[in-house]
Amino acid sequence: MKFAVDEPIVVESIGRAVVVRFARPEIRNPLSVGILVQLRTIVDELAGNTTVDRLIFTGTGSVFASGADLREIAALSVHEAREFSLRGQTLMAAVASLPQLTLAAINGYCYGGALDLAL
């Protein structure tokens, strides 16, 4: 299975599993707007896929993910901040609704929205 994603996410198909690896450990793998968009694309593509039975999220190095990118958050207007929050909430609901088993292979630091994703 191929996914159209840009770095800093690496997506691998291993047998019937898809592994999503956050790949910016030097800044603790923040869940930026771009990452949330990519994750939503992956989740939407998997929703109807019967050839995949597991979705595994993991990080790189000693970092799973750090949640929202605080540099992005600081620059948002009130309206944009609300939209960012809703985007994260709808993504987490979509992950929870997947028919596949979802796992978080937490390999290090995990806080904020990343902890929500892991749960």
mmCIF file of the C-alpha atoms, coordinates in Angstrom:
data_MODEL
# 
_entry.id   MODEL 
# 
loop_
_atom_site.group_PDB 
_atom_site.id 
_atom_site.type_symbol 
_atom_site.label_atom_id 
_atom_site.label_alt_id 
_atom_site.label_comp_id 
_atom_site.label_asym_id 
_atom_site.label_entity_id 
_atom_site.label_seq_id 
_atom_site.pdbx_PDB_ins_code 
_atom_site.Cartn_x 
_atom_site.Cartn_y 
_atom_site.Cartn_z 
_atom_site.occupancy 
_atom_site.B_iso_or_equiv 
_atom_site.pdbx_formal_charge 
_atom_site.auth_seq_id 
_atom_site.auth_comp_id 
_atom_site.auth_asym_id 
_atom_site.auth_atom_id 
_atom_site.pdbx_PDB_model_num 
ATOM 1   C CA . MET A 1 1   ? 0.000   0.000  0.000  1.00 0.00 ? 1   MET A CA 1 
ATOM 2   C CA . LYS A 1 2   ? 1.347   3.452  -0.958 1.00 0.00 ? 2   LYS A CA 1 
ATOM 3   C CA . PHE A 1 3   ? 0.479   6.657  0.836  1.00 0.00 ? 3   PHE A CA 1 
ATOM 4   C CA . ALA A 1 4   ? 1.111   10.110 -0.584 1.00 0.00 ? 4   ALA A CA 1 
ATOM 5   C CA . VAL A 1 5   ? 2.815   11.770 2.372  1.00 0.00 ? 5   VAL A CA 1 
ATOM 6   C CA . ASP A 1 6   ? 5.635   14.217 2.746  1.00 0.00 ? 6   ASP A CA 1 
ATOM 7   C CA . GLU A 1 7   ? 8.299   14.160 5.396  1.00 0.00 ? 7   GLU A CA 1 
ATOM 8   C CA . PRO A 1 8   ? 8.331   14.399 8.449  1.00 0.00 ? 8   PRO A CA 1 
ATOM 9   C CA . ILE A 1 9   ? 6.144   11.296 8.530  1.00 0.00 ? 9   ILE A CA 1 
ATOM 10  C CA . VAL A 1 10  ? 7.431   7.985  7.250  1.00 0.00 ? 10  VAL A CA 1 
ATOM 11  C CA . VAL A 1 11  ? 4.763   5.446  6.334  1.00 0.00 ? 11  VAL A CA 1 
ATOM 12  C CA . GLU A 1 12  ? 5.620   1.776  5.851  1.00 0.00 ? 12  GLU A CA 1 
ATOM 13  C CA . SER A 1 13  ? 3.494   -1.213 4.945  1.00 0.00 ? 13  SER A CA 1 
ATOM 14  C CA . ILE A 1 14  ? 4.683   -4.341 6.719  1.00 0.00 ? 14  ILE A CA 1 
ATOM 15  C CA . GLY A 1 15  ? 2.509   -7.327 5.916  1.00 0.00 ? 15  GLY A CA 1 
ATOM 16  C CA . ARG A 1 16  ? -1.027  -6.360 6.917  1.00 0.00 ? 16  ARG A CA 1 
ATOM 17  C CA . ALA A 1 17  ? 0.176   -3.484 9.103  1.00 0.00 ? 17  ALA A CA 1 
ATOM 18  C CA . VAL A 1 18  ? 0.776   0.173  8.327  1.00 0.00 ? 18  VAL A CA 1 
ATOM 19  C CA . VAL A 1 19  ? 3.391   1.898  10.470 1.00 0.00 ? 19  VAL A CA 1 
ATOM 20  C CA . VAL A 1 20  ? 3.313   5.691  10.774 1.00 0.00 ? 20  VAL A CA 1 
ATOM 21  C CA . ARG A 1 21  ? 6.601   7.002  12.128 1.00 0.00 ? 21  ARG A CA 1 
ATOM 22  C CA . PHE A 1 22  ? 6.998   10.621 13.248 1.00 0.00 ? 22  PHE A CA 1 
ATOM 23  C CA . ALA A 1 23  ? 10.407  11.657 11.956 1.00 0.00 ? 23  ALA A CA 1 
ATOM 24  C CA . ARG A 1 24  ? 11.502  14.988 13.430 1.00 0.00 ? 24  ARG A CA 1 
ATOM 25  C CA . PRO A 1 25  ? 13.037  13.952 16.760 1.00 0.00 ? 25  PRO A CA 1 
ATOM 26  C CA . GLU A 1 26  ? 15.342  16.984 16.835 1.00 0.00 ? 26  GLU A CA 1 
ATOM 27  C CA . ILE A 1 27  ? 12.251  19.085 17.660 1.00 0.00 ? 27  ILE A CA 1 
ATOM 28  C CA . ARG A 1 28  ? 10.372  16.273 19.441 1.00 0.00 ? 28  ARG A CA 1 
ATOM 29  C CA . ASN A 1 29  ? 8.040   15.314 16.573 1.00 0.00 ? 29  ASN A CA 1 
ATOM 30  C CA . PRO A 1 30  ? 5.388   18.009 16.958 1.00 0.00 ? 30  PRO A CA 1 
ATOM 31  C CA . LEU A 1 31  ? 1.889   17.413 15.619 1.00 0.00 ? 31  LEU A CA 1 
ATOM 32  C CA . SER A 1 32  ? 1.811   20.447 13.362 1.00 0.00 ? 32  SER A CA 1 
ATOM 33  C CA . VAL A 1 33  ? -1.079  21.389 11.085 1.00 0.00 ? 33  VAL A CA 1 
ATOM 34  C CA . GLY A 1 34  ? 0.744   19.681 8.219  1.00 0.00 ? 34  GLY A CA 1 
ATOM 35  C CA . ILE A 1 35  ? 1.147   16.492 10.230 1.00 0.00 ? 35  ILE A CA 1 
ATOM 36  C CA . LEU A 1 36  ? -2.536  16.513 11.215 1.00 0.00 ? 36  LEU A CA 1 
ATOM 37  C CA . VAL A 1 37  ? -3.521  16.882 7.556  1.00 0.00 ? 37  VAL A CA 1 
ATOM 38  C CA . GLN A 1 38  ? -1.237  13.999 6.561  1.00 0.00 ? 38  GLN A CA 1 
ATOM 39  C CA . LEU A 1 39  ? -2.545  11.809 9.380  1.00 0.00 ? 39  LEU A CA 1 
ATOM 40  C CA . ARG A 1 40  ? -6.136  12.504 8.361  1.00 0.00 ? 40  ARG A CA 1 
ATOM 41  C CA . THR A 1 41  ? -5.327  11.505 4.772  1.00 0.00 ? 41  THR A CA 1 
ATOM 42  C CA . ILE A 1 42  ? -3.793  8.243  5.976  1.00 0.00 ? 42  ILE A CA 1 
ATOM 43  C CA . VAL A 1 43  ? -6.739  7.497  8.273  1.00 0.00 ? 43  VAL A CA 1 
ATOM 44  C CA . ASP A 1 44  ? -9.263  8.261  5.531  1.00 0.00 ? 44  ASP A CA 1 
ATOM 45  C CA . GLU A 1 45  ? -7.419  5.962  3.105  1.00 0.00 ? 45  GLU A CA 1 
ATOM 46  C CA . LEU A 1 46  ? -7.388  3.150  5.667  1.00 0.00 ? 46  LEU A CA 1 
ATOM 47  C CA . ALA A 1 47  ? -11.037 3.470  6.693  1.00 0.00 ? 47  ALA A CA 1 
ATOM 48  C CA . GLY A 1 48  ? -12.306 1.276  3.875  1.00 0.00 ? 48  GLY A CA 1 
ATOM 49  C CA . ASN A 1 49  ? -9.206  -0.827 3.353  1.00 0.00 ? 49  ASN A CA 1 
ATOM 50  C CA . THR A 1 50  ? -9.671  -4.499 4.171  1.00 0.00 ? 50  THR A CA 1 
ATOM 51  C CA . THR A 1 51  ? -6.087  -5.510 3.346  1.00 0.00 ? 51  THR A CA 1 
ATOM 52  C CA . VAL A 1 52  ? -4.720  -3.694 6.414  1.00 0.00 ? 52  VAL A CA 1 
ATOM 53  C CA . ASP A 1 53  ? -5.613  -4.928 9.891  1.00 0.00 ? 53  ASP A CA 1 
ATOM 54  C CA . ARG A 1 54  ? -3.285  -2.804 12.070 1.00 0.00 ? 54  ARG A CA 1 
ATOM 55  C CA . LEU A 1 55  ? -2.234  0.845  12.196 1.00 0.00 ? 55  LEU A CA 1 
ATOM 56  C CA . ILE A 1 56  ? 0.812   1.501  14.349 1.00 0.00 ? 56  ILE A CA 1 
ATOM 57  C CA . PHE A 1 57  ? 1.996   4.967  15.356 1.00 0.00 ? 57  PHE A CA 1 
ATOM 58  C CA . THR A 1 58  ? 5.562   5.397  16.587 1.00 0.00 ? 58  THR A CA 1 
ATOM 59  C CA . GLY A 1 59  ? 8.304   7.971  16.828 1.00 0.00 ? 59  GLY A CA 1 
ATOM 60  C CA . THR A 1 60  ? 11.970  8.235  16.058 1.00 0.00 ? 60  THR A CA 1 
ATOM 61  C CA . GLY A 1 61  ? 14.904  8.151  18.418 1.00 0.00 ? 61  GLY A CA 1 
ATOM 62  C CA . SER A 1 62  ? 13.783  8.723  22.001 1.00 0.00 ? 62  SER A CA 1 
ATOM 63  C CA . VAL A 1 63  ? 10.661  10.698 21.052 1.00 0.00 ? 63  VAL A CA 1 
ATOM 64  C CA . PHE A 1 64  ? 7.169   9.488  20.198 1.00 0.00 ? 64  PHE A CA 1 
ATOM 65  C CA . ALA A 1 65  ? 5.627   12.946 19.669 1.00 0.00 ? 65  ALA A CA 1 
ATOM 66  C CA . SER A 1 66  ? 5.168   16.169 21.570 1.00 0.00 ? 66  SER A CA 1 
ATOM 67  C CA . GLY A 1 67  ? 1.664   17.234 20.657 1.00 0.00 ? 67  GLY A CA 1 
ATOM 68  C CA . ALA A 1 68  ? 0.813   20.559 19.081 1.00 0.00 ? 68  ALA A CA 1 
ATOM 69  C CA . ASP A 1 69  ? 3.605   22.644 17.584 1.00 0.00 ? 69  ASP A CA 1 
ATOM 70  C CA . LEU A 1 70  ? 3.670   25.537 20.041 1.00 0.00 ? 70  LEU A CA 1 
ATOM 71  C CA . ARG A 1 71  ? 5.377   27.806 17.510 1.00 0.00 ? 71  ARG A CA 1 
ATOM 72  C CA . GLU A 1 72  ? 2.379   27.361 15.225 1.00 0.00 ? 72  GLU A CA 1 
ATOM 73  C CA . ILE A 1 73  ? -0.122  27.778 18.044 1.00 0.00 ? 73  ILE A CA 1 
ATOM 74  C CA . ALA A 1 74  ? 1.444   31.059 19.150 1.00 0.00 ? 74  ALA A CA 1 
ATOM 75  C CA . ALA A 1 75  ? 0.927   32.548 15.689 1.00 0.00 ? 75  ALA A CA 1 
ATOM 76  C CA . LEU A 1 76  ? -2.757  31.585 15.351 1.00 0.00 ? 76  LEU A CA 1 
ATOM 77  C CA . SER A 1 77  ? -5.718  33.913 15.620 1.00 0.00 ? 77  SER A CA 1 
ATOM 78  C CA . VAL A 1 78  ? -8.616  32.910 17.864 1.00 0.00 ? 78  VAL A CA 1 
ATOM 79  C CA . HIS A 1 79  ? -10.514 31.578 14.839 1.00 0.00 ? 79  HIS A CA 1 
ATOM 80  C CA . GLU A 1 80  ? -7.480  29.654 13.556 1.00 0.00 ? 80  GLU A CA 1 
ATOM 81  C CA . ALA A 1 81  ? -6.824  28.198 17.020 1.00 0.00 ? 81  ALA A CA 1 
ATOM 82  C CA . ARG A 1 82  ? -10.400 26.924 17.165 1.00 0.00 ? 82  ARG A CA 1 
ATOM 83  C CA . GLU A 1 83  ? -10.014 25.361 13.709 1.00 0.00 ? 83  GLU A CA 1 
ATOM 84  C CA . PHE A 1 84  ? -6.737  23.711 14.775 1.00 0.00 ? 84  PHE A CA 1 
ATOM 85  C CA . SER A 1 85  ? -8.419  22.291 17.867 1.00 0.00 ? 85  SER A CA 1 
ATOM 86  C CA . LEU A 1 86  ? -11.361 20.956 15.863 1.00 0.00 ? 86  LEU A CA 1 
ATOM 87  C CA . ARG A 1 87  ? -8.977  19.402 13.328 1.00 0.00 ? 87  ARG A CA 1 
ATOM 88  C CA . GLY A 1 88  ? -7.211  17.524 16.115 1.00 0.00 ? 88  GLY A CA 1 
ATOM 89  C CA . GLN A 1 89  ? -10.479 16.402 17.697 1.00 0.00 ? 89  GLN A CA 1 
ATOM 90  C CA . THR A 1 90  ? -11.931 15.131 14.415 1.00 0.00 ? 90  THR A CA 1 
ATOM 91  C CA . LEU A 1 91  ? -8.675  13.308 13.637 1.00 0.00 ? 91  LEU A CA 1 
ATOM 92  C CA . MET A 1 92  ? -8.711  11.538 17.012 1.00 0.00 ? 92  MET A CA 1 
ATOM 93  C CA . ALA A 1 93  ? -12.361 10.565 16.476 1.00 0.00 ? 93  ALA A CA 1 
ATOM 94  C CA . ALA A 1 94  ? -11.526 9.224  12.996 1.00 0.00 ? 94  ALA A CA 1 
ATOM 95  C CA . VAL A 1 95  ? -8.634  7.156  14.408 1.00 0.00 ? 95  VAL A CA 1 
ATOM 96  C CA . ALA A 1 96  ? -10.924 5.778  17.125 1.00 0.00 ? 96  ALA A CA 1 
ATOM 97  C CA . SER A 1 97  ? -13.517 4.842  14.478 1.00 0.00 ? 97  SER A CA 1 
ATOM 98  C CA . LEU A 1 98  ? -11.129 2.885  12.275 1.00 0.00 ? 98  LEU A CA 1 
ATOM 99  C CA . PRO A 1 99  ? -12.027 -0.778 11.823 1.00 0.00 ? 99  PRO A CA 1 
ATOM 100 C CA . GLN A 1 100 ? -8.328  -1.659 12.116 1.00 0.00 ? 100 GLN A CA 1 
ATOM 101 C CA . LEU A 1 101 ? -6.573  -2.242 15.412 1.00 0.00 ? 101 LEU A CA 1 
ATOM 102 C CA . THR A 1 102 ? -4.655  0.933  16.285 1.00 0.00 ? 102 THR A CA 1 
ATOM 103 C CA . LEU A 1 103 ? -1.524  0.813  18.408 1.00 0.00 ? 103 LEU A CA 1 
ATOM 104 C CA . ALA A 1 104 ? 0.903   3.371  19.774 1.00 0.00 ? 104 ALA A CA 1 
ATOM 105 C CA . ALA A 1 105 ? 4.454   2.079  20.053 1.00 0.00 ? 105 ALA A CA 1 
ATOM 106 C CA . ILE A 1 106 ? 5.593   4.777  22.464 1.00 0.00 ? 106 ILE A CA 1 
ATOM 107 C CA . ASN A 1 107 ? 9.356   4.915  22.277 1.00 0.00 ? 107 ASN A CA 1 
ATOM 108 C CA . GLY A 1 108 ? 10.008  8.004  24.395 1.00 0.00 ? 108 GLY A CA 1 
ATOM 109 C CA . TYR A 1 109 ? 8.591   11.445 25.129 1.00 0.00 ? 109 TYR A CA 1 
ATOM 110 C CA . CYS A 1 110 ? 4.820   11.538 24.603 1.00 0.00 ? 110 CYS A CA 1 
ATOM 111 C CA . TYR A 1 111 ? 2.694   14.444 25.786 1.00 0.00 ? 111 TYR A CA 1 
ATOM 112 C CA . GLY A 1 112 ? -0.107  16.791 24.803 1.00 0.00 ? 112 GLY A CA 1 
ATOM 113 C CA . GLY A 1 113 ? -2.008  15.787 21.686 1.00 0.00 ? 113 GLY A CA 1 
ATOM 114 C CA . ALA A 1 114 ? 0.400   12.905 21.143 1.00 0.00 ? 114 ALA A CA 1 
ATOM 115 C CA . LEU A 1 115 ? -0.804  11.339 24.377 1.00 0.00 ? 115 LEU A CA 1 
ATOM 116 C CA . ASP A 1 116 ? -4.371  11.768 23.115 1.00 0.00 ? 116 ASP A CA 1 
ATOM 117 C CA . LEU A 1 117 ? -3.363  9.965  19.913 1.00 0.00 ? 117 LEU A CA 1 
ATOM 118 C CA . ALA A 1 118 ? -1.690  7.198  21.917 1.00 0.00 ? 118 ALA A CA 1 
ATOM 119 C CA . LEU A 1 119 ? -4.785  6.690  24.053 1.00 0.00 ? 119 LEU A CA 1 
# 
